[in-house]
């Protein structure tokens, strides 16, 4: 319920254009919130989603397919052109909302199954990508998004760099803190508490 | 040395689940690649500007008729009157977008245009290539302000002219056609994507060149003028 209310708030109120009017708010507030909404929705999944998940489960062994899809969706919305298009086109914005919500649901269903190795691979991939994208945005001599100001782009870059690093460090700390006996490998700490 | 042979039923079961897992990964990979390919025009571009330049190079865009004022206060069509001086062959144009109150990017652009003007004169290309600076600041940039700007920049009237659309609608149409997006800053300034837009003698936008490559823009404009002139000769 919270997830649905939050999505409605993000999609159908002036909050959408408010967040999308700044590159920093767009990339560091709206996009992660959409992913979080998907995750929260899956955490309290209604019956139809549970039965759907049960049916597709065998195609997502070890969470590999799910984490791959989540990475690809996250990558897509870090591409400046995709971000620009989502500001100028409602259709693309709808695609952005749908794909990130899906990514959240898929991430929830794949995270625990992936185990420490799969998680390490996913976290390494995503945080590295965020950090590199952040550095590029900070240092770009020109605006990469036609919709946003230079200063905003630099803030967004710094934010991406920090968020990527924070997620990586948080995951690693959780991994270090987890019990080390063999049976606990399947009980790696969740990404979100 | 021989590996343990699993029972047939277990083997076929694990085979199925392996196949399903592999299919899942393949579908996820393909979906992801398709999504990224869509966003990057088939892994070719990362930015809107690059996509725009690529599209224009592949498919020229006709520049619509838009009424503008020039720095003399003469009302004309943005391209066609500026292009076609009676009794002279049509010229290709290099178009940029500016506003005269600009304190940042436009001065870089102005420097590039001064350099282009020097090159055009030095190479004797005045009858082939023309420079056009279009101001999108329709509220402030009166003909007087354009004239002052032309004077400040040392623009030669036969090479480099300044115009402003005489309506907000005309401005929006031009910005859209050329793919220029203007974003307001808090201090009353604007940021906009700057590039050198090459328009051929038919009035088609044929190339968008980075502002750090004026030589490339001049070559493209000369080619556009030569090509059209040759094509136009019976």
Interface residues (C-beta under 8 A of the other chain):
Chain A: X56 X58 X59 X60 X61 X62 X64 X65 X66 X68 X69 X71 X72 X73 X75 X76 X79 X80 X81 X82 X84 X85 X99 X143 X144 X145 X146 X147 X148 X149 X150
Chain B: X17 X18 X20 X21 X23 X24 X25 X27 X28 X29 X31 X32 X33 X35 X36 X39 X40 X41 X45 X46 X47 X48 X49 X50 X51 X179 X181 X183 X185 X191 X193
